Amino acid sequence: MTFAGLQQAPAAAATLHGGWNYAIDSFTDGVTGTHIGGGEFEFYGIAIKETSDKAYVAINSNLSLTGFAAPGTGRGNVNYGDLFFNFSGQNFNTANTNRSLFAIRFAEGNDSGVGTTGVYSHVAAKSVTSTNLGFRNLNLYNSTVVFGGGTPSMGDLAADDPYFQQTGIDTVLNSIAVGTKVGEINFLTPETLSVLGLDFAQFNATGSQTIGFSFDKSAMPSGAFIANFFAECANDGIAIKGSFQPGVDPDVEAVPEPSTVLGTLLAFGVLGIGKAKRKNHRQK
């Protein structure tokens, strides 16, 4: 059952700013040991930008790509899980069962079931929380945050949104189990992200780490999606709603074909000549 005393940040639509689509998470729902909010596992936001052929992803958090040292875990280190994209319109578990998920492994040292970083299709997800001393389900995570005085959220989704399974054992599916690699990712420096217009500070999302990468949009479908990731221990997570448009750069207005422009000019020219002739005729 869902924790009855759950207090959570309201889910909000993703916010467009400077060409980026942002989802901002609660700043007080990262769990680091007994500390709630602001610790190593605090995720502040995710942002996605697209051009006609590229997609850009940026993450603001306190967790570095090298992970967090944690003796007693499988590798002695807890990292980011993988980033999942769901274009199916179904909840996460249904899309997972149907192998219709796409995913990106961006943290090279994590427990992903695929061998290298990159973009993957036909993905099945798994939970790696038990080997990372993490939460067995989201209901327990939410309860822990509330008991510690924090406010749980999932960015563009409510903390207890039924998009994710909330109860059960090892039900936080946060890592790729299997998938087919369909593309590479290219990491971006904070300077490059700034040139691209990224500005988490606009939303007071100022974690110690800003991680960014790009990939070819052709590796994924067009249309609406929900994207999400969790820490490998499920000590925080975030989701964003967005969409990819086929071959369209939202930052650039469409430019008419030269033949269209010429036809329009000729039409105006003919109209102008006609008006001039009528005016001369009336003056005679």
TABEL-V991408 format. One record per residue. N is the residue number from 1. RES is the residue in one letter. PHI is phi in radians with two decimals (* if undefined). BURIAL is # if it has 9 or more other C-alpha atoms within 8 Angstrom, else .. D_CENTER is the distance of its C-alpha to the mean C-alpha in Angstrom with 1 decimal. Layout:
n = (N/N)
res = (RES/RES)
phi = (PHI/PHI)
burial = (BURIAL/BURIAL)
d_center = (D_CENTER/D_CENTER)
//
This chain:
n = (1/2/3/4/5/6/7/8/9/10/11/12/13/14/15/16/17/18/19/20/21/22/23/24/25/26/27/28/29/30/31/32/33/34/35/36/37/38/39/40/41/42/43/44/45/46/47/48/49/50/51/52/53/54/55/56/57/58/59/60/61/62/63/64/65/66/67/68/69/70/71/72/73/74/75/76/77/78/79/80/81/82/83/84/85/86/87/88/89/90/91/92/93/94/95/96/97/98/99/100/101/102/103/104/105/106/107/108/109/110/111/112/113/114/115/116/117/118/119/120/121/122/123/124/125/126/127/128/129/130/131/132/133/134/135/136/137/138/139/140/141/142/143/144/145/146/147/148/149/150/151/152/153/154/155/156/157/158/159/160/161/162/163/164/165/166/167/168/169/170/171/172/173/174/175/176/177/178/179/180/181/182/183/184/185/186/187/188/189/190/191/192/193/194/195/196/197/198/199/200/201/202/203/204/205/206/207/208/209/210/211/212/213/214/215/216/217/218/219/220/221/222/223/224/225/226/227/228/229/230/231/232/233/234/235/236/237/238/239/240/241/242/243/244/245/246/247/248/249/250/251/252/253/254/255/256/257/258/259/260/261/262/263/264/265/266/267/268/269/270/271/272/273/274/275/276/277/278/279/280/281/282/283/284)
res = (M/T/F/A/G/L/Q/Q/A/P/A/A/A/A/T/L/H/G/G/W/N/Y/A/I/D/S/F/T/D/G/V/T/G/T/H/I/G/G/G/E/F/E/F/Y/G/I/A/I/K/E/T/S/D/K/A/Y/V/A/I/N/S/N/L/S/L/T/G/F/A/A/P/G/T/G/R/G/N/V/N/Y/G/D/L/F/F/N/F/S/G/Q/N/F/N/T/A/N/T/N/R/S/L/F/A/I/R/F/A/E/G/N/D/S/G/V/G/T/T/G/V/Y/S/H/V/A/A/K/S/V/T/S/T/N/L/G/F/R/N/L/N/L/Y/N/S/T/V/V/F/G/G/G/T/P/S/M/G/D/L/A/A/D/D/P/Y/F/Q/Q/T/G/I/D/T/V/L/N/S/I/A/V/G/T/K/V/G/E/I/N/F/L/T/P/E/T/L/S/V/L/G/L/D/F/A/Q/F/N/A/T/G/S/Q/T/I/G/F/S/F/D/K/S/A/M/P/S/G/A/F/I/A/N/F/F/A/E/C/A/N/D/G/I/A/I/K/G/S/F/Q/P/G/V/D/P/D/V/E/A/V/P/E/P/S/T/V/L/G/T/L/L/A/F/G/V/L/G/I/G/K/A/K/R/K/N/H/R/Q/K)
phi = (*/-1.36/-1.06/-1.19/-1.61/-1.09/-1.99/-2.49/-1.20/-1.15/-1.16/-2.33/-1.13/-1.03/-1.93/-1.55/-2.71/1.07/1.50/-1.90/-1.78/-1.88/-2.14/-1.90/-1.57/-1.02/-1.59/-2.29/-2.25/-1.47/-1.91/-2.17/1.13/-1.69/-1.61/-1.94/1.58/1.40/-1.49/-1.06/-1.80/-1.45/-1.77/-1.72/-3.03/-2.35/-2.42/-2.32/-2.29/-2.28/-2.07/-1.12/-2.28/-2.19/-2.11/-2.10/-2.17/-2.32/-2.19/-2.04/-2.80/-1.82/-1.74/-1.41/-1.19/-1.46/1.50/-2.14/-1.11/-2.55/-0.99/1.74/-1.54/-0.97/-1.95/1.29/-2.72/-1.99/-2.18/-1.24/-1.31/-1.62/-1.66/-1.81/-2.09/-2.13/-1.72/-1.38/1.40/-1.72/-1.20/-1.07/-1.13/-1.16/-1.07/-1.15/-1.06/-1.46/0.98/-1.82/-1.40/-1.93/-2.69/-2.16/-1.54/-2.03/-1.81/-1.07/-1.64/-1.55/-1.66/-1.00/-1.46/-1.83/-1.38/-2.41/-1.15/2.55/-1.78/-2.26/-2.00/0.85/-1.58/-1.93/-1.80/-2.42/-1.76/-2.08/-1.18/-1.16/-1.45/-2.08/0.95/-1.87/-1.39/-1.37/-2.75/-1.28/-1.07/-1.18/-1.04/-1.04/-1.08/-1.10/-1.09/-1.14/-1.06/-1.53/1.56/-1.64/-2.20/-1.31/-2.73/-2.26/1.18/-1.38/-2.07/-1.18/-1.02/-1.89/-1.04/-1.22/-0.97/-1.88/-1.18/-1.69/-2.13/1.75/-1.86/0.92/-1.80/-1.49/-1.49/-2.15/-2.52/-1.20/-1.54/-2.52/-3.09/-1.88/-1.26/-2.22/-3.07/-1.80/-2.07/-2.11/-1.29/-2.12/-1.35/-0.98/-1.14/-1.13/-1.08/-1.14/-1.07/-1.34/1.70/-1.15/-2.66/-1.11/-1.08/-0.98/-1.92/1.05/-1.60/-2.22/-1.19/-1.30/-2.14/-2.16/-1.99/-2.45/-2.74/-2.22/-2.69/-1.28/-1.08/-1.10/-1.33/-2.29/-1.25/-1.55/2.00/-1.30/-2.54/-2.06/-2.00/-2.73/-2.63/-2.18/-1.16/-1.08/-1.65/1.07/-1.40/-2.98/-2.83/-2.68/-2.27/-2.39/-1.70/-2.84/-2.74/-1.91/-1.73/-1.27/1.09/-2.09/-1.72/-1.06/-1.49/-2.11/-1.23/-1.09/-1.81/-1.10/-1.10/-0.94/-1.13/-1.17/-1.09/-1.08/-1.08/-1.14/-1.10/-1.10/-1.10/-1.14/-1.10/-1.10/-1.09/-1.13/-1.10/-1.08/-1.12/-1.12/-1.12/-1.13/-1.13/-1.10/-1.11/-1.22/-1.37/-1.28)
burial = (./././././././#/#/./#/././#/././././#/#/#/#/#/#/#/#/#/#/#/#/#/#/./././#/#/#/#/#/#/#/#/#/#/#/#/#/#/#/#/#/#/#/#/#/#/#/#/#/#/#/#/#/#/./#/#/././././#/././#/#/#/#/#/#/#/#/#/#/#/#/./././#/#/#/./#/#/././#/#/#/#/#/#/#/#/#/././#/./#/./#/././#/#/#/#/#/#/#/#/#/#/#/#/#/#/./#/#/#/#/#/#/#/#/#/#/#/#/./#/#/./././#/#/#/#/#/#/#/#/#/#/#/./././#/#/#/#/././#/#/#/#/#/#/#/#/#/#/././#/#/#/#/././#/./#/././#/#/././#/#/./#/././././#/#/#/./#/#/#/#/#/#/#/#/#/./#/././././#/#/#/#/#/#/#/#/#/#/#/#/#/#/#/#/#/#/#/./#/#/./././#/#/././././././././././#/././././././././././././././././././././././.)
d_center = (28.2/25.7/26.6/28.8/28.4/24.6/23.7/20.1/18.2/18.0/14.8/14.0/12.7/10.0/12.2/13.1/14.9/16.3/14.5/10.9/8.8/8.2/7.6/10.4/11.5/15.2/17.0/19.4/17.9/17.7/20.6/22.6/26.0/27.6/25.8/23.3/20.9/20.5/21.2/19.8/17.1/15.8/12.1/12.0/8.7/5.4/6.0/6.1/9.8/12.0/15.7/18.1/17.4/14.5/10.7/9.6/6.8/8.0/8.1/11.2/13.1/16.7/16.2/17.2/16.5/20.0/19.3/21.7/25.2/26.2/29.7/30.1/26.8/26.8/26.3/27.2/23.6/20.3/17.1/13.4/12.9/10.9/7.4/8.1/7.8/10.5/12.4/15.6/15.7/16.9/15.9/14.3/17.8/19.3/16.8/17.3/21.1/21.1/19.3/17.0/13.7/12.1/10.7/10.5/12.9/12.4/14.8/18.2/20.1/18.3/19.8/18.0/20.5/20.0/22.0/19.9/16.6/15.2/13.6/15.2/16.2/18.3/16.6/18.2/16.6/18.8/19.1/20.1/20.6/24.4/24.9/22.9/24.9/22.0/21.8/23.1/21.1/18.9/22.0/23.6/20.7/20.7/24.4/24.6/22.4/24.7/27.8/26.8/26.5/22.7/20.5/17.8/14.6/11.2/9.5/9.7/11.8/15.2/16.0/18.3/16.5/18.2/15.1/15.4/18.9/20.2/23.5/25.3/25.5/22.7/20.4/17.1/15.8/13.7/15.0/15.9/19.6/20.4/19.0/20.1/19.0/18.4/17.2/17.0/14.5/16.0/15.4/15.8/18.0/17.4/20.1/18.5/15.3/17.8/19.7/16.7/16.6/13.9/15.3/13.7/17.4/17.6/16.1/18.0/15.1/17.2/16.5/18.6/15.9/13.6/12.1/11.2/11.6/12.1/13.1/15.3/13.9/17.0/15.6/13.6/15.0/14.9/14.2/12.0/9.2/7.4/4.5/5.5/7.7/11.1/13.9/16.5/18.8/16.4/17.5/14.2/10.7/7.8/6.0/4.8/7.3/7.9/10.4/11.9/15.5/18.1/19.7/19.1/18.3/17.4/19.0/22.3/24.7/26.3/29.6/32.4/34.3/37.6/39.7/38.1/38.8/42.3/43.0/41.9/44.1/47.0/46.7/46.8/49.7/51.7/51.1/52.2/55.4/56.1/55.9/58.1/60.7/60.8/61.3/64.1/65.7/65.9/67.4/70.3)
//
